[in-house]
Amino acid sequence: MSISSTLNTAKLGLLAQSRAIQVASNNIANVNTPGYTRQRAIFEAVSPSFLPGGTPQGGGSTVGQVERVADAVLDAQILQEHQGLAYDTTLEAGLRRLESVFDELGGSGLSTALSNFFSAVNDLSSGDASNAVLREQVVQTGTAIADQIRDMDNRLHQLQIGQNAAISQQVTDINGIAIEIAELNRDIFKKEVGGNTVASSLRDTRQARMIELGKKVDFTSFERSDGQVSIFVGGGFLLVDGITAGSLSADTTQSSTLSDPSFSHIFQSLDGSLNGPITSRITSGEMGATLDLRDTQIVDYRQELDEFAYNLARRFNDVHDNGYGLNDNTQRIFFVDPTQTDLGGGPDFAAVAGAAAVIDVYATIQTDPQHVAAGLTSVGGAGANPGDNANAVALAALENSRTGVYLTGDAIGAAVPSTNPTHTLGSVLSSLAGRLGSAVQGATRQVAQGDLTVSQLTELRESVSGVSIDEEVTQLIAYERAYQASARVIQIADGLLERLLSI
């Protein structure tokens, strides 16, 4: 080997060790950077040259590439778990707001209002049926529970409207992240073209943005051979295609299929034309939970509130309509749907669905509590005998009466289907509150489990891709020794060259 080739080999050694020291130093500098992926210098032998006669002559070494120490499968799993955790967290928050509407544990729920109403009916059934104060109490507590039901239905609808507004904001956030990922795809491609460089910091940034995107909406992705990623939402609709960012939009097109025609469906677009709707295909992330709350969870609880309101009205009205007040012989229902036509005796409900939004006490009875049908027998066209409280007794018995429950979609002019559950009015509310409480507890457990899983996977990723100060310092010492050795070779070669020139 000639002195000049020895110098060149040592020079390459210096450059290689210097590059490796830079990599290790960068790792140490980013030891506390969230999401940073450790880098590793990969040394490669330089192709040898050959002396006359075919004897190989070593060419030294170089850093062929700087490798990201990453586990693609683990990164994908972390991304998936973030999607699920975001769904569970959003769902839990929504269910807790639902729980606050019903407030069955706070003492101001429907169970309390129902108890107060039947307490007033019991007082009338056991007291003087002609007592104006007792009659007024029945009307007031009946009006109170009707008002509370309507208010709860309105609050539930407002929750739905709030979820719909949140969806529009989520669409904006998703589209912004999609643009960022497309731009990162472009930058990564430019830096890595040729295959000798890995854009590690850009890839870390892209992974972080993909995690943020996963928190918003569930998606699938794959990395192309050129280092760019393609992202699909809604089971196959492109959101990012290399350097091209698609978009989602919240649009009222086809919203007649939703519980409120002012609510938005989700559509996808890549070339300006809307595809979808893909609403039902979005099942995770914040948007998946928000859609679930708006279109399923709140709808179900509003439906159960409708069923309670209708069954309260139907049971009470069927008995009330059999009796008489003190003023005349007109038989009236107590709870009414004011949006319907009054054909005499009060405007009755047209369906179970929507009952909670309209239920009220018949205005004629509110104006004159003498029309409360406490008596069962008419006396000469002037209503019931003032001392007759037989119908009030029957009304009071409804509190603990267990019969079949009308459900949404049942024909209101027919008997309760035999397959329907049987409940007292109180147990209808207990069942609703119990189901909601269980849902909240289940969501809370899911959030706790999701947090634990994400933490464990993040720790595992740190063990694979994170920076270990001890390991990096050890590597630095090795690189330093190799650098010093290469410098010593140069010093020796320089001395040989100097002696040769002095001959």
C-alpha positions in Angstrom: 0.0 0.0 0.0 1.4 3.4 -0.9 1.8 6.3 1.5 -0.8 8.3 -0.4 -3.4 5.5 -0.3 -2.7 5.1 3.5 -3.3 8.8 4.0 -6.5 8.6 2.0 -7.8 5.6 4.0 -7.0 7.4 7.2 -8.8 10.5 5.9 -11.9 8.5 5.1 -11.7 7.0 8.6 -11.6 10.5 10.1 -14.6 11.6 8.1 -16.6 8.4 8.9 -16.0 8.7 12.6 -16.7 12.4 12.6 -20.1 11.7 10.9 -20.8 9.0 13.4 -20.0 11.4 16.3 -22.4 13.9 14.8 -25.2 11.3 14.7 -24.6 10.3 18.3 -24.4 13.9 19.4 -27.8 14.6 17.7 -29.3 11.6 19.5 -28.1 12.9 22.8 -29.4 16.4 22.0 -32.9 15.0 21.3 -33.1 12.7 24.3 -36.1 14.5 25.6 -37.8 15.3 22.3 -41.2 13.6 22.1 -41.5 11.2 19.2 -37.8 11.4 18.2 -36.5 8.3 16.5 -32.9 7.3 17.4 -30.5 7.3 14.4 -27.6 5.0 13.8 -24.6 5.5 11.6 -24.1 2.4 9.3 -20.5 1.9 8.4 -19.6 0.4 5.0 -16.2 -0.7 3.6 -15.1 1.3 0.6 -14.5 -0.9 -2.4 -10.8 -2.0 -2.6 -8.5 -1.1 -5.4 -6.1 -3.6 -6.9 -2.3 -3.5 -7.1 -0.5 -4.7 -10.2 -0.7 -8.5 -10.1 -4.3 -8.4 -8.7 -3.4 -7.9 -5.0 -6.4 -6.1 -3.3 -5.8 -2.9 -1.5 -8.3 -1.8 1.2 -10.2 1.4 0.6 -11.1 2.3 4.2 -14.6 2.9 5.4 -17.4 5.4 5.1 -20.9 6.0 6.6 -23.1 4.6 3.9 -26.3 5.8 5.5 -27.8 7.1 8.7 -30.5 4.6 9.7 -33.7 5.3 11.7 -34.1 2.7 14.4 -37.8 2.3 14.1 -40.3 -0.6 14.3 -42.9 0.0 11.6 -45.3 -2.6 13.1 -45.0 -1.0 16.6 -45.6 2.5 15.2 -48.7 1.3 13.4 -50.0 -0.3 16.6 -49.4 2.9 18.5 -51.3 4.8 15.8 -54.2 2.4 16.0 -54.4 2.6 19.8 -54.5 6.4 19.7 -57.5 6.2 17.3 -59.3 4.0 19.8 -58.4 6.1 22.8 -59.6 9.3 21.2 -62.9 7.5 20.4 -63.3 6.3 24.0 -62.4 9.7 25.5 -64.8 11.6 23.3 -67.6 9.1 23.9 -67.1 9.1 27.7 -67.3 13.0 27.7 -70.5 12.9 25.6 -72.1 10.2 27.8 -71.3 12.2 30.9 -73.1 15.2 29.4 -76.1 12.9 28.7 -76.0 11.7 32.3 -76.1 15.3 33.5 -79.4 15.8 31.5 -81.1 13.0 33.3 -79.5 13.7 36.7 -81.2 10.7 38.3 -78.6 10.7 41.1 -78.8 14.4 41.8 -82.3 14.5 43.2 -83.7 16.6 40.4 -84.3 13.9 37.8 -87.6 12.6 36.4 -87.9 10.0 39.1 -88.3 12.8 41.7 -90.8 14.7 39.5 -92.8 11.5 38.9 -92.8 10.8 42.7 -94.0 14.3 43.4 -96.8 14.0 40.8 -98.1 10.7 42.2 -97.8 12.0 45.8 -100.2 14.8 44.8 -102.5 12.3 43.2 -102.4 10.1 46.3 -103.2 13.2 48.5 -106.3 13.8 46.3 -107.3 10.1 46.4 -107.2 10.0 50.2 -108.5 13.5 50.9 -111.5 15.6 50.1 -111.9 15.3 46.3 -113.5 18.7 46.1 -110.5 20.4 47.8 -109.2 23.0 45.4 -105.7 23.0 46.8 -105.3 19.2 46.3 -106.6 19.5 42.8 -104.2 22.4 42.1 -101.3 20.3 43.4 -102.1 17.6 40.9 -102.2 20.1 38.0 -99.0 21.8 39.2 -97.0 18.6 39.6 -98.4 17.2 36.4 -97.4 20.4 34.6 -94.0 20.3 36.2 -93.2 16.8 35.0 -94.4 17.6 31.5 -92.3 20.7 31.5 -89.2 18.8 32.7 -89.7 16.1 30.0 -89.9 18.7 27.3 -86.9 20.6 28.6 -84.9 17.3 28.8 -85.8 16.5 25.2 -84.7 20.0 24.1 -81.4 19.7 26.0 -80.8 16.3 24.3 -81.5 17.9 20.9 -79.1 20.7 21.8 -76.5 18.1 22.6 -77.0 16.7 19.1 -76.7 20.1 17.6 -73.4 20.6 19.5 -72.1 17.3 18.2 -73.0 18.3 14.7 -71.1 21.6 15.1 -68.1 19.6 16.5 -68.1 17.5 13.3 -67.7 20.6 11.2 -64.7 21.7 13.2 -63.2 18.2 13.1 -63.5 18.3 9.3 -61.5 21.5 9.2 -58.8 20.0 11.4 -58.6 16.8 9.4 -58.2 18.7 6.1 -55.5 20.9 7.6 -53.5 17.8 8.8 -54.0 16.1 5.4 -52.3 19.1 3.7 -49.4 19.0 6.2 -48.9 15.3 5.5 -48.9 15.8 1.8 -46.3 18.5 2.1 -44.2 16.3 4.3 -44.5 13.6 1.7 -43.1 16.0 -0.9 -40.2 17.1 1.3 -39.3 13.5 2.3 -39.3 12.4 -1.4 -37.0 15.3 -2.3 -34.5 14.5 0.4 -34.5 10.8 0.0 -34.5 10.6 -3.8 -31.4 8.5 -4.8 -31.8 6.2 -1.7 -28.7 7.4 0.2 -30.4 9.7 2.7 -33.2 9.0 5.2 -35.2 12.1 6.2 -35.4 11.0 9.8 -36.7 14.3 11.3 -39.2 14.8 8.6 -40.4 11.2 9.0 -40.8 11.8 12.8 -42.8 14.9 12.1 -45.0 13.0 9.6 -45.6 10.2 12.1 -46.6 12.8 14.8 -49.1 14.4 12.3 -50.5 11.0 11.4 -51.1 10.3 15.1 -52.9 13.6 15.4 -54.9 12.7 12.3 -55.7 9.3 13.9 -57.1 11.1 17.0 -59.5 12.9 14.7 -60.6 10.1 12.4 -59.8 6.4 11.8 -57.8 5.6 8.7 -55.6 3.1 7.0 -52.3 3.9 5.3 -49.3 2.4 3.5 -45.9 3.7 2.7 -45.0 3.6 -1.0 -41.6 2.6 -2.4 -40.7 6.3 -2.8 -41.2 6.9 0.9 -44.5 8.7 0.6 -47.6 7.6 2.4 -51.2 7.2 1.1 -54.0 7.5 3.5 -57.5 6.2 3.2 -60.6 7.1 5.3 -64.1 5.6 5.3 -62.9 2.2 4.3 -61.1 3.1 1.1 -61.6 6.8 0.2 -58.3 8.6 -0.4 -57.5 11.5 1.9 -53.8 11.8 1.0 -52.2 10.4 -2.2 -48.5 11.2 -2.2 -48.2 15.0 -2.5 -51.9 15.4 -3.2 -54.2 16.2 -0.3 -57.9 15.3 -0.6 -60.5 16.6 1.8 -63.6 15.8 3.8 -66.7 18.0 3.9 -69.7 18.2 6.1 -72.7 18.6 3.9 -76.5 18.4 4.4 -76.9 16.5 1.1 -79.0 13.3 1.8 -79.5 14.5 5.4 -83.1 13.3 5.3 -81.7 9.9 6.4 -80.5 11.5 9.7 -82.6 12.3 12.8 -82.5 16.0 12.0 -82.4 17.3 8.3 -80.1 20.1 9.4 -77.4 17.7 10.4 -74.5 17.0 8.0 -73.3 13.8 6.3 -69.5 13.4 5.7 -68.3 13.3 2.1 -64.8 12.8 0.6 -63.3 14.6 -2.3 -59.9 14.3 -4.1 -60.7 15.9 -7.4 -63.4 18.4 -6.4 -66.3 16.0 -6.7 -68.1 14.7 -3.6 -68.0 11.0 -2.9 -70.1 9.3 -0.3 -71.6 9.9 2.1 -69.1 8.0 4.2 -70.7 8.9 7.5 -71.5 5.3 8.6 -67.9 4.1 7.6 -66.2 6.4 10.1 -66.1 4.3 13.3 -63.2 5.6 15.4 -61.3 8.7 16.5 -63.0 11.8 17.8 -65.2 12.0 14.7 -66.3 8.4 15.0 -67.4 9.0 18.6 -69.0 12.3 17.7 -71.1 10.7 15.0 -72.0 7.8 17.3 -73.2 10.3 19.9 -75.2 12.4 17.4 -76.7 9.6 15.4 -77.0 6.7 17.8 -76.4 7.4 21.5 -78.5 10.6 21.9 -81.1 9.3 19.4 -81.6 6.2 21.5 -82.0 8.1 24.8 -84.4 10.6 23.2 -86.4 7.6 22.0 -86.5 6.2 25.5 -87.6 9.6 26.8 -90.4 9.6 24.1 -91.4 6.1 25.3 -91.6 7.2 28.9 -93.6 10.4 28.1 -96.0 8.5 25.9 -96.5 5.6 28.5 -97.0 8.1 31.3 -99.6 10.0 29.2 -101.3 6.9 27.9 -101.7 5.1 31.2 -102.8 8.2 33.1 -105.1 9.3 30.3 -106.9 5.9 29.9 -107.9 6.1 33.6 -108.5 9.9 33.7 -110.8 9.7 30.6 -113.1 7.3 32.5 -113.9 9.8 35.2 -115.4 13.2 35.7 -114.5 16.6 37.1 -116.8 18.7 39.2 -118.1 21.1 36.5 -119.6 19.0 33.7 -119.9 15.6 32.1 -117.2 16.0 29.6 -114.6 13.3 29.9 -111.1 14.6 29.3 -107.6 13.3 29.0 -105.0 14.8 31.3 -101.7 14.8 29.3 -102.0 16.1 25.7 -100.1 16.8 22.5 -101.0 20.5 21.8 -99.8 20.1 18.2 -102.8 17.8 17.4 -106.4 18.8 16.8 -108.7 18.8 19.8 -111.7 16.7 18.8 -113.2 17.1 22.3 -111.7 16.0 25.5 -108.2 17.1 24.6 -105.7 16.7 21.7 -104.3 13.2 21.9 -100.9 11.9 20.9 -100.5 10.7 17.3 -97.4 8.5 17.9 -94.9 7.4 20.5 -92.1 9.1 18.6 -91.9 12.8 19.5 -94.0 12.6 22.6 -91.4 14.0 24.9 -91.1 17.2 22.8 -94.8 18.1 23.0 -96.3 16.6 26.2 -98.3 19.0 28.3 -101.2 19.1 30.7 -104.5 19.9 28.9 -104.9 23.7 28.9 -108.5 23.4 30.0 -107.5 21.5 33.1 -104.6 23.9 33.8 -107.0 26.8 33.7 -109.6 25.1 35.9 -108.4 22.2 38.1 -112.0 21.4 38.8 -111.8 19.4 35.6 -109.4 16.9 37.2 -111.4 13.7 36.9 -111.3 12.5 40.5 -114.8 11.1 40.5 -116.0 8.0 38.7 -119.8 8.6 38.6 -121.6 11.4 36.9 -124.3 13.1 38.9 -127.1 14.6 36.7 -124.9 16.2 34.1 -123.0 18.4 36.5 -120.0 16.2 36.9 -119.0 13.9 39.7 -120.2 14.1 43.3 -117.8 16.4 45.2 -117.1 13.5 47.6 -116.4 11.0 44.8 -112.7 10.2 44.6 -113.0 6.7 43.2 -111.2 7.6 39.9 -108.4 9.4 41.9 -107.8 6.1 43.7 -107.5 4.4 40.4 -105.1 7.1 39.1 -103.0 6.8 42.2 -102.7 3.0 41.7 -101.0 3.6 38.4 -97.8 4.5 40.2 -97.1 0.9 41.0 -99.0 -0.7 38.1 -96.8 -3.0 36.0 -98.0 -3.3 32.5 -96.7 -3.6 29.0 -94.7 -0.6 27.6 -95.5 1.0 24.3 -92.3 1.3 22.2 -91.4 3.6 19.3 -93.2 2.3 16.2 -96.0 0.6 18.0 -99.5 1.3 16.8 -101.1 3.6 19.4 -104.6 2.5 18.6 -103.8 -1.2 19.5 -103.0 -3.0 22.6 -99.3 -3.2 23.8 -97.6 -6.0 21.8 -97.2 -9.1 24.0 -93.5 -9.2 23.2 -92.9 -5.8 24.7 -91.4 -5.5 28.2 -93.5 -4.8 31.3 -92.6 -2.0 33.7 -94.0 0.4 36.2 -93.5 4.0 35.2 -90.8 4.2 37.8 -88.9 1.2 36.6 -89.0 2.6 33.0 -86.9 5.5 34.4 -84.7 3.1 36.5 -84.0 1.0 33.4 -83.0 4.1 31.4 -80.8 5.5 34.2 -79.2 2.1 34.8 -78.4 1.6 31.1 -76.9 5.1 30.9 -74.9 4.6 34.1 -73.5 1.3 32.8 -72.6 3.0 29.5 -70.7 5.7 31.3 -68.9 3.3 33.6 -68.0 1.1 30.5 -66.6 4.1 28.6 -64.6 5.1 31.7 -63.0 1.7 31.9 -62.3 1.8 28.2 -60.5 5.1 28.6 -58.4 3.8 31.5 -57.5 0.7 29.5 -56.7 2.7 26.4 -54.5 5.0 28.4 -52.6 2.1 29.9 -52.1 0.4 26.5 -50.9 3.6 24.8 -48.4 4.2 27.8 -47.1 0.6 27.5 -46.7 0.8 23.8 -45.0 4.2 24.1 -42.6 2.8 26.6 -41.9 -0.2 24.3 -41.2 2.2 21.5 -38.8 4.2 23.6 -36.9 1.0 24.4 -36.6 0.4 20.6 -36.4 3.9 19.1 -35.7 6.1 22.0 -32.3 7.5 23.0 -30.3 5.8 25.8 -27.7 8.2 27.2 -25.5 5.3 28.4 -25.5 3.7 25.0 -24.8 6.9 23.1 -21.9 7.8 25.4 -20.4 4.3 24.9 -20.7 4.8 21.2 -19.1 8.2 21.4 -16.1 6.8 23.2 -15.7 4.1 20.5 -16.0 6.7 17.7 -13.5 9.0 19.5 -11.0 6.2 19.9 -11.4 5.3 16.2 -11.0 8.9 15.2 -7.9 9.2 17.3 -6.5 6.1 15.7 -7.2 7.4 12.2 -5.4 10.7 13.2 -2.5 8.7 14.4 -2.3 6.8 11.1 -2.1 10.2 9.3 0.6 11.3 11.7 2.6 8.2 11.0 2.1 8.4 7.2 3.1 12.1 7.3 6.3 11.1 9.1 7.1 8.4 6.5 6.5 10.9 3.7 8.7 13.5 5.3 11.6 11.0 5.7 11.1 9.8 2.1 11.4 13.4 0.9 14.5 14.0 2.9 16.4 11.2 1.2 
